[in-house]
Amino acid sequence: MKIDILTLFPGMFKGIFNESIIKRARAAKKLKINIHNLRDWSRDKHKKADDKPYGGGCGMVMSAQPVFEAVKDLRSQVKSQKSKVILLSPQGKKLDQKLAQKLSKNKHIILICGHYEGVDWRVRQVLINEEISIGDYILTGGEIPAMVLVDTVARLIPGVLGHKDSNKEESFSAGLLEYPQYTRPAVYKGFKVPQVLLSGNHNKIRQWRTKQAKKITLQKRPDLIQ
Ligand SMILES: C[S@@+](CC[C@H](N)C(=O)[O-])C[C@H]1O[C@@H](n2cnc3c(N)ncnc32)[C@H](O)[C@@H]1O
């Protein structure tokens, strides 16, 4: 999968995709991530990419022109022409595991990070395929939402996680929260690891985990079961 990220603040992405699982996925060519500065497409002589809002009001609005031209360029670089253009926006569909799974099937995603008061409305009208929110709160920009989206989608790409079943048993994948996990030592500060996990009986372990997952989901997120 190829992901192009359009932002006014490329420096915010330093580090985040160069660590851990995402770093390995990039090195193994399972995932290509490019961070682009929207100002590079600005036709303004000072490389301005925002302006005052029509009708008045505080703050600045990101201009349509650099976004339109950037998306056109990035689309043309992909042979299949099947690019998904996503605007990170508090007005969008809320990101969850199901949506992440759907997104992980795309070959090319372009993420547009809004900033300031947001992006000229014509970007929504003409350019984008989907608007995605990471929750009902307002952040200063779409950069952190883009990082969240990339992180959750990347780990669903086949071959990115070490074990092919790693994301099948975790929270939300099967409609339940995950069962308790333990590692060595078997006793720590007097707290013991449940005996069944030390038994080596895989059937019993599976049953115990399913029971625990249901119990925890009922306690913490009964809405997931309903
Ligand atoms: C300060 S916000 C703009 C908020 C906008 N004036 C409004 O009231 O909806 C700037 C940018 O941050 C991003 N953003 C903020 N909150 C977000 C959220 N919950 N999910 C996704 N993107 C968000 C969007 O790209 C947005 O254009």
The ligand as a Tripos MOL2 file, in Angstrom:
@<TRIPOS>MOLECULE
LIG
   27    29     1     0     0
SMALL
NO_CHARGES

@<TRIPOS>ATOM
      1 C1         -9.0110   23.1960   14.4250 C.3       1 LIG1
      2 S1         -9.5880   21.9800   13.3010 S.3       1 LIG1
      3 C2        -10.8610   22.8260   12.4610 C.3       1 LIG1
      4 C3        -12.1760   22.6540   13.0980 C.3       1 LIG1
      5 C4        -13.3020   23.2990   12.3180 C.3       1 LIG1
      6 N1        -13.2150   24.7310   12.3900 N.3       1 LIG1
      7 C5        -14.6400   22.8220   12.8390 C.2       1 LIG1
      8 O1        -15.2200   23.4940   13.6660 O.co2     1 LIG1
      9 O2        -15.0720   21.7190   12.4320 O.co2     1 LIG1
     10 C6         -8.3320   21.9180   12.1000 C.3       1 LIG1
     11 C7         -8.2030   20.6110   11.3830 C.3       1 LIG1
     12 O3         -7.8730   19.5790   12.2990 O.3       1 LIG1
     13 C8         -8.3450   18.3370   11.8440 C.3       1 LIG1
     14 N2         -9.1450   17.7470   12.9220 N.ar      1 LIG1
     15 C9         -9.4950   18.3250   14.0810 C.ar      1 LIG1
     16 N3        -10.1870   17.5080   14.8520 N.ar      1 LIG1
     17 C10       -10.2640   16.3260   14.1890 C.ar      1 LIG1
     18 C11       -10.8660   15.0650   14.4740 C.ar      1 LIG1
     19 N4        -11.5230   14.8510   15.5910 N.pl3     1 LIG1
     20 N5        -10.7340   14.0820   13.5600 N.ar      1 LIG1
     21 C12       -10.0800   14.2940   12.4030 C.ar      1 LIG1
     22 N6         -9.5100   15.4800   12.0690 N.ar      1 LIG1
     23 C13        -9.6060   16.4670   12.9560 C.ar      1 LIG1
     24 C14        -9.1270   18.5930   10.5710 C.3       1 LIG1
     25 O4         -8.2920   18.3070    9.4750 O.3       1 LIG1
     26 C15        -9.4130   20.0780   10.6700 C.3       1 LIG1
     27 O5         -9.5650   20.6710    9.4040 O.3       1 LIG1
@<TRIPOS>BOND
     1     1     2 1
     2     2     3 1
     3     2    10 1
     4     3     4 1
     5     4     5 1
     6     5     6 1
     7     5     7 1
     8     7     8 2
     9     7     9 1
    10    10    11 1
    11    11    12 1
    12    11    26 1
    13    12    13 1
    14    13    14 1
    15    13    24 1
    16    14    15 ar
    17    14    23 ar
    18    15    16 ar
    19    16    17 ar
    20    17    18 ar
    21    17    23 ar
    22    18    19 1
    23    18    20 ar
    24    20    21 ar
    25    21    22 ar
    26    22    23 ar
    27    24    25 1
    28    24    26 1
    29    26    27 1
@<TRIPOS>SUBSTRUCTURE
     1 LIG1         1 GROUP 0 **** ****
